[in-house]
Amino acid sequence: MQLWYDGMMSGASAVAEGAVTDPETLRMLYGTTIPSAAARRFSVGRLSFEMLGGDLRTIRFDGVEVVRGIQYLVRDRDWGTLSPEVRDLHVEDAGRASTIVYAADCMGPDGDRLSYRARIHATERSLDFTVDAEAMDDVTTNRLGFCVLHPAGLAGAPLQIEHGDGTLNDSCFPILIDPWQPFTDIKTLTHRQGGLTVTCQLTGDSFEMEDQRNWSDASFKTYVRPLAKPWPYLVRAGTRDRQTVRLEIAGDAERSDAPASDAIVIEIGEPVGTMPRVGLMITPEQAETMQRADLEHAGVQDLLLSFEAQTGHGLAEMRALALAVEGTPQRKTLECVIAAVGDLDVELGAVAGMVAEAGLNIDAIAVYPAPDLQSTPPGSVWPNCPPLAEIYAAARRAFPGLPLGGGMFSYFTELNRKRPPVDQLDFVAHATCPIVHAADDLSVMQSLEAVPHILRSARAIIGDRPYRLGPVTIGMRQNPYGSRTMLNSLRDRIPMALADPRQDGRFAAAWTIGYAAMTEEAGLDVLFLGALTGPLGVVDNVERRPVFKAVKLLAGMAGDERLACHSSMPRKVLAVAAGGSVVVANLTAEALEVSVMGEPIALEPFGIASLPSPRP
């Protein structure tokens, strides 16, 4: 058997992911001249996988994705992921097996170093990934070791867990998103997927699973070192660590009777409710530089006015918001974070006083206590915070007659773990961000798969209460898992960054249409699609970004009857249909031909197109 690697006969196939290298094209698509990281593709008979930065992803058997990824991670004290420098990569072909070996070096923010050697051995039905690591200095880390990602599509699939003491537990991957660890003390996981049985054995440390759909990752994650143990923790210089993940695959994938086709087809179905209102966020800092013409042209129905009293926002900031939106027709919601450390009536009364003195006319208020801005993982001590019921009652007294919202300033994870008394709220809200754990292009686009899971799980918590989702952004506006968002002066793709370069490119426009497409079943009241200006905005300091067009198209559909859209290849193309038009988005970096109800259209890389719907 011959396997190709980087165009040379040396053991396995490796093809760069995406061939875009032209700086202008890169800037147009991704908002940066840094190319997408190269993914090497390998195959051994019926088994295939990709390698990116030393990690494995998209592990398939007979074309069926059985494991989404196997990563060896070094996380710093803020949960930032250290990028390894991979060196000495070598691939050997032994006929019916292939072996990949490499070395890697990591450096923490304080200059602390860790090195490791990796060995990956693959056959047609098995894969072993072993890492031997050594701390060159004292290393401070929140996590050091393997994470195994299981596709979100396995929700509900049968799963057997072998624990450290050898006991077995028959269960399934959670259907609704689990707020905590569904399984702990894991030695072996065996899941059934169609006609396949996939066994994942983990050695070298203690493992548990978390439901990464909480953060809009399209996966369940089995990871090393329980969160109940202290973190960050110190790994002394000279410490050595050895861990192994072994996959074994039995059976044969079930075959569909439908003929295989490479055609991408969008079918328009029956009504599925009403398109939500579309909104944008404005902060006091952005209010001073925003242009009314941009807001008018975007055509959105709602504005989210963000006011963070706990950071020192006061009357000047309230006046900036009032001046920016005075006389605008949008429904205005004041999103207010309070310190929640003293008398709630005094604190919220002061906010109400500033609203009145600034002359800010608002239609609703949403209140969030500052202690809830930081996540509370398993094993952590919950921060001092007044009961949400008391906060909401004080907000009612301070803003009598106004619709009151609550939930979480941050993400669904925190809403899922600290569920508000929804009977005291007129609407419930939370944000999402796809780059909490990974920021490569594939992972960000895959996050769209998790959106329906989040919405179903949220509805199970809030019932039929009006649901306001957002701001929905690629960049991270606030980091609940560390002391700050990550700096990104190089404009690269990094987790937990406020400024993500793709916001400037077509990528964000396609991702935004894809996100809206995945909200069909939610019955949303409002979908906040980022900010008007700033790093998360649809407008930068000079011009309207490509995502501006996506928001404008969706805003034009708000309130119209929505029709179901089915894509034959949802990982490549998604669509939204309402109000006599269909908006289609290409989620890939390649040009595609798409048939929409029998009408062919050409989509440029990450392109979006609007065309008349076949139904009025």
Secondary structure as GFF3:
##gff-version 3
##sequence-region A 1 616
A	DSSP	beta_strand	4	5	.	.	.	ID=ss1
A	DSSP	beta_strand	8	9	.	.	.	ID=ss2
A	DSSP	alpha_helix	23	30	.	.	.	ID=ss3
A	DSSP	beta_strand	40	44	.	.	.	ID=ss4
A	DSSP	beta_strand	47	52	.	.	.	ID=ss5
A	DSSP	beta_strand	55	61	.	.	.	ID=ss6
A	DSSP	beta_strand	64	75	.	.	.	ID=ss7
A	DSSP	beta_strand	85	93	.	.	.	ID=ss8
A	DSSP	beta_strand	97	107	.	.	.	ID=ss9
A	DSSP	beta_strand	113	123	.	.	.	ID=ss10
A	DSSP	beta_strand	126	135	.	.	.	ID=ss11
A	DSSP	beta_strand	139	141	.	.	.	ID=ss12
A	DSSP	beta_strand	143	151	.	.	.	ID=ss13
A	DSSP	three_ten_helix	152	154	.	.	.	ID=ss14
A	DSSP	beta_strand	158	163	.	.	.	ID=ss15
A	DSSP	beta_strand	168	172	.	.	.	ID=ss16
A	DSSP	beta_strand	183	193	.	.	.	ID=ss17
A	DSSP	beta_strand	196	203	.	.	.	ID=ss18
A	DSSP	beta_strand	207	211	.	.	.	ID=ss19
A	DSSP	three_ten_helix	212	215	.	.	.	ID=ss20
A	DSSP	beta_strand	219	224	.	.	.	ID=ss21
A	DSSP	beta_strand	233	235	.	.	.	ID=ss22
A	DSSP	beta_strand	240	251	.	.	.	ID=ss23
A	DSSP	beta_strand	264	274	.	.	.	ID=ss24
A	DSSP	beta_strand	277	282	.	.	.	ID=ss25
A	DSSP	alpha_helix	284	287	.	.	.	ID=ss26
A	DSSP	alpha_helix	292	298	.	.	.	ID=ss27
A	DSSP	beta_strand	302	308	.	.	.	ID=ss28
A	DSSP	three_ten_helix	309	311	.	.	.	ID=ss29
A	DSSP	alpha_helix	315	325	.	.	.	ID=ss30
A	DSSP	beta_strand	331	338	.	.	.	ID=ss31
A	DSSP	alpha_helix	344	358	.	.	.	ID=ss32
A	DSSP	beta_strand	364	369	.	.	.	ID=ss33
A	DSSP	three_ten_helix	370	373	.	.	.	ID=ss34
A	DSSP	alpha_helix	388	398	.	.	.	ID=ss35
A	DSSP	beta_strand	404	411	.	.	.	ID=ss36
A	DSSP	alpha_helix	412	417	.	.	.	ID=ss37
A	DSSP	three_ten_helix	422	424	.	.	.	ID=ss38
A	DSSP	beta_strand	427	432	.	.	.	ID=ss39
A	DSSP	alpha_helix	441	446	.	.	.	ID=ss40
A	DSSP	three_ten_helix	447	450	.	.	.	ID=ss41
A	DSSP	alpha_helix	451	462	.	.	.	ID=ss42
A	DSSP	beta_strand	467	472	.	.	.	ID=ss43
A	DSSP	three_ten_helix	501	504	.	.	.	ID=ss44
A	DSSP	alpha_helix	506	517	.	.	.	ID=ss45
A	DSSP	beta_strand	526	531	.	.	.	ID=ss46
A	DSSP	alpha_helix	546	555	.	.	.	ID=ss47
A	DSSP	beta_strand	561	567	.	.	.	ID=ss48
A	DSSP	beta_strand	573	578	.	.	.	ID=ss49
A	DSSP	beta_strand	581	586	.	.	.	ID=ss50
A	DSSP	beta_strand	592	596	.	.	.	ID=ss51
A	DSSP	beta_strand	599	603	.	.	.	ID=ss52
A	DSSP	beta_strand	608	612	.	.	.	ID=ss53
###
